[in-house]
Amino acid sequence: MAKPPLPVKRWSMLDTINTCLLIAVCLFVIDFQKNATLSWVIIIAFGIWVVTVIARNIYLSNLRNK
């Protein structure tokens, strides 16, 4: 019996856009001397995104192994 296709991709277009935004933000926006609050909010937001990408890949790996 053939396995059904996986419901989500490991890396999507949205992840690519987020990666480009992360690079641009790290280079030009994060400045703890002048705007520490915004810098921390940006770091937390991208941290949540990284955790979701890792969690999605773990989920897909577990689904593939079953």
Protein Blocks (a to p, Z undefined) as FASTA:
>chain_A
ZZdddfbdfbdfklmmmmmmmmmmmmmmmcfklmmmlmmmmmmmmmmmmmmmmmmmmmmm
mmmmZZ
